[in-house]
Amino acid sequence: KARASDELEFGDEPRNETTPSWNGVYFVKEKKKYSAKYQEKIAHGEKACRLGYYMLASDAALAHDEALRLLKTSYPKINFATDQDHENARAVESSRRKLDVDFDAVRKYMSSTLSHIISKARASDE
């Protein structure tokens, strides 16, 4: 399958320290100075569902995990087994990239995005 040069598949060699290596997370070249860099996508049925754009790859990976849980998918590879795993990865990534991203705002964005996408995915199942 052909893919855009700015997308990374799980297991690709990182181009730099900010390159994601989590399931469902893709690097997106930034178009604006402060735009989000990571997109999260999952496959549901025969459709790809985009779950938003995130400043931190670890937050995009968490959105992936949450979507799989909400869809009750038996996908075997989630990114974080526990909340503490995500918190640790987020702290390391934030420190390396010198970013302070408000997690409450991320959680609110993630919640609204996921509820919208999940309702669309469930409606297409019926």
Phi, psi and omega per residue, in radians:
K1 nan 2.325 3.106
A2 -1.357 2.536 3.087
R3 -2.478 2.714 -3.135
A4 -1.110 2.622 -3.080
S5 -1.169 -0.303 -3.133
D6 -1.629 0.050 3.084
E7 -1.727 2.510 3.082
L8 -2.071 2.412 3.045
E9 -1.598 2.719 3.094
F10 -0.981 2.287 3.126
G11 1.634 -0.139 3.075
D12 -1.084 2.630 3.067
E13 -1.198 2.328 -3.132
P14 -1.168 2.474 3.063
R15 -1.438 -0.505 3.119
N16 -2.799 -3.114 -3.038
E17 -1.196 -0.284 -3.136
T18 -1.644 0.031 -3.135
T19 -1.270 2.252 -3.111
P20 -1.279 2.608 3.025
S21 -2.297 0.497 3.130
W22 -1.793 2.669 3.112
N23 -1.042 2.299 3.035
G24 1.408 0.038 -3.075
V25 -1.880 2.308 -3.100
Y26 -2.227 2.437 3.067
F27 -1.368 2.361 3.105
V28 -2.148 2.214 3.116
K29 -1.056 2.309 -3.108
E30 -1.308 2.455 -3.133
K31 -1.788 -0.428 3.114
K32 -2.166 2.817 -3.070
K33 -0.992 -0.709 -3.060
Y34 -1.979 0.391 -3.124
S35 -1.330 2.756 3.122
A36 -1.182 2.625 -3.045
K37 -1.882 -0.301 -3.018
Y38 -2.144 2.325 3.112
Q39 -1.925 2.567 3.115
E40 -2.038 2.309 3.106
K41 -2.380 2.516 2.967
I42 -2.262 2.769 3.029
A43 -1.721 2.290 3.071
H44 -2.301 1.998 -3.008
G45 1.131 -2.196 3.113
E46 -1.806 0.180 -3.095
K47 -1.960 2.589 3.007
A48 -1.660 2.244 3.116
C49 -1.878 2.129 3.079
R50 -1.564 2.251 -3.045
L51 -1.882 0.361 3.035
G52 1.936 3.102 -3.139
Y53 -2.065 2.446 -3.048
Y54 -2.345 2.578 3.090
M55 -1.248 -0.584 -3.124
L56 -1.955 2.353 3.114
A57 -1.077 -0.606 -3.136
S58 -1.133 -0.577 3.088
D59 -1.246 -0.658 3.066
A60 -1.109 -0.688 3.117
A61 -1.132 -0.644 3.090
L62 -1.152 -0.695 3.090
A63 -1.045 -0.703 3.081
H64 -1.011 -0.872 -3.125
D65 -1.088 -0.772 -3.138
E66 -1.081 -0.726 3.131
A67 -1.100 -0.748 3.117
L68 -1.097 -0.685 3.111
R69 -1.154 -0.764 -3.129
L70 -1.155 -0.619 3.111
L71 -1.422 -0.103 -3.115
K72 0.945 0.758 3.133
T73 -1.426 2.495 3.136
S74 -1.604 0.496 3.115
Y75 -1.090 2.204 -2.971
P76 -1.328 -0.325 -3.022
K77 -1.984 1.670 2.970
I78 -1.596 2.866 -3.077
N79 -1.482 -0.657 -3.068
F80 -2.262 2.144 3.124
A81 -1.285 -0.541 -3.106
T82 -2.383 2.848 3.054
D83 -1.064 -0.605 3.141
Q84 -1.125 -0.630 3.084
D85 -1.053 -0.761 3.110
H86 -1.147 -0.787 -3.140
E87 -1.025 -0.732 3.130
N88 -1.134 -0.809 3.138
A89 -1.115 -0.688 -3.140
R90 -1.137 -0.733 3.138
A91 -1.102 -0.754 3.138
V92 -1.135 -0.816 -3.112
E93 -1.136 -0.756 3.117
S94 -1.051 -0.728 3.140
S95 -1.151 -0.821 -3.130
R96 -1.090 -0.708 -3.084
R97 -1.585 -0.044 3.138
K98 0.948 0.850 3.120
L99 -2.087 2.470 3.039
D100 -2.110 1.624 -3.102
V101 -1.781 2.177 -3.110
D102 -1.132 1.987 -3.081
F103 -1.202 -0.545 3.100
D104 -1.085 -0.715 3.099
A105 -1.164 -0.697 3.108
V106 -1.100 -0.786 -3.122
R107 -1.085 -0.709 3.127
K108 -1.131 -0.797 3.101
Y109 -1.065 -0.807 -3.120
M110 -1.065 -0.765 -3.113
S111 -1.090 -0.800 -3.126
S112 -1.207 -0.696 3.125
T113 -1.139 -0.811 -3.114
L114 -1.132 -0.735 -3.116
S115 -1.107 -0.663 3.110
H116 -1.157 -0.837 -3.103
I117 -1.171 -0.738 -3.112
I118 -1.135 -0.714 3.120
S119 -1.120 -0.668 3.084
K120 -1.148 -0.730 -3.120
A121 -1.137 -0.728 3.137
R122 -1.198 -0.631 3.116
A123 -1.135 -0.626 3.131
S124 -1.269 -0.357 3.101
D125 -1.284 -0.446 -3.055
E126 -1.430 nan nan
